[in-house]
Amino acid sequence: MYPHMRHWAPFLPSTQHGQQLYRHVYVGCKEVDNVHKNFELLYTSLALITIELANEEVVTDLIRLAIALQDIAILNEDNLPMFNRCSIMGLVAAYLNFLSQMIAIPAFCQHISK
């Protein structure tokens, strides 16, 4: 772990708190009464988690979370309004683009840019 991240140790994904944090983002996307600002704040939360806790385990969990969010919009099991589904897809696309720039893995960057 990076030395400057030691104070964040309780929130790493291997802990219950890390999983709860991801769950809050996931559940937050499913709120029917979300407005544009909510999705901006969810994006900001994901970006801050990425910047502050960037390690392989966190990045892997965040990619899994992004795919799960995409599934919410695609499967639409919660009968979300079209605005919410499109906003979730936009959130995921923007976040994965941000993540590809942060982690600089050529194959991932190439896949995301398509």
N, C-alpha and C positions, 0 to 999 in steps of 0.2 A: 504494500500500500504506500502511496505517496505520503511523505511526512506531513504536508499541509492538510491532508485529509483525515488525520487521526481523530479530530474532533467530530467528524461525521460518521465514525465507525458504527454507532447505534443504528444508523439509517441505511446501512449497506444491505443489498438484497438478500443476503444470507440470513438476515434477521427477520423477525416477525414485522418489525416496523417498516422495513423496506417493502415487503409484500403488501402491507396495508397502504402505503403511499401509492403504489401502482394501482391497487384496487380503487382508491379514491379517484384517480385519474380516469380509470375505466368506467366507473359508475357515473362520474361527472359528465362523461360524454353521452351517457344514455338519458340524461334529464330531458324530458320533452319540452320544457319551457326555456331551454337554453337560447341565448341570443348571441349575436356575433362576438360580443365582448367576452362571453364565457369561453368560447373556443380560442380566442386570442390568449386568454389567461391560461388555459390548459396547455397551449403551445409553449408559452413562457415557462410554465412549470416544468415541462419536459426538457426544454433547453437548459434551464438552470440545473436540473438533476444531472443532465449529461455533462455540463461544464464542471460542476462541483464534485461529482462522483465518478468521473470517467475512468473505468477500468474494464477489463474484458467481461467480467460477470455482469456488471451494470449495463454495459452496452448490449450484451446478449438479451438480458431481461427487457430492456427498452425496445429492442427490435421485436421481441415476442409480443410486447404490449401493443406496439404499432400494428402488428398483424392482427391481433385480437380486436383492436379498434376498427380496422378495416372490415373484419368479419361482421361487426355490428351493423355497419352500413350496407354491406352486400347482402347478408342473409335477412336482415330486417325482421328478426323474430319479435322485436318489441314494437313493431308497427310505428316507427318513428316518422315524423313528417319529412318530406323531401328536403327541406331546408337543413334539418339536422343531419340527414344522411350525406348530403353534399358537403356540409361543413366538416363532418368527421373525415371524409375522404380528403378534403383540402388540408385539414390538420395533419393527417398521416403523411400526405405528399410533402408538405412543407417541412415536417419534422424529419422525415427520412432524407430529404435533401440537405437539411442542416447537419444531420448526423453524418452523412457521407463526406461532407466537408471537414467535419471535426476529426473523424477517425482516419481519413485518407488511405483507405484500402482500395487500390485501383479497380479491382473487379466489382466491388460494391458500388463505387462511384459511377462506374460505367453502367451498371444495371439500373441505378436510380436515375441517371440522366436520360435513360430511354423512356 
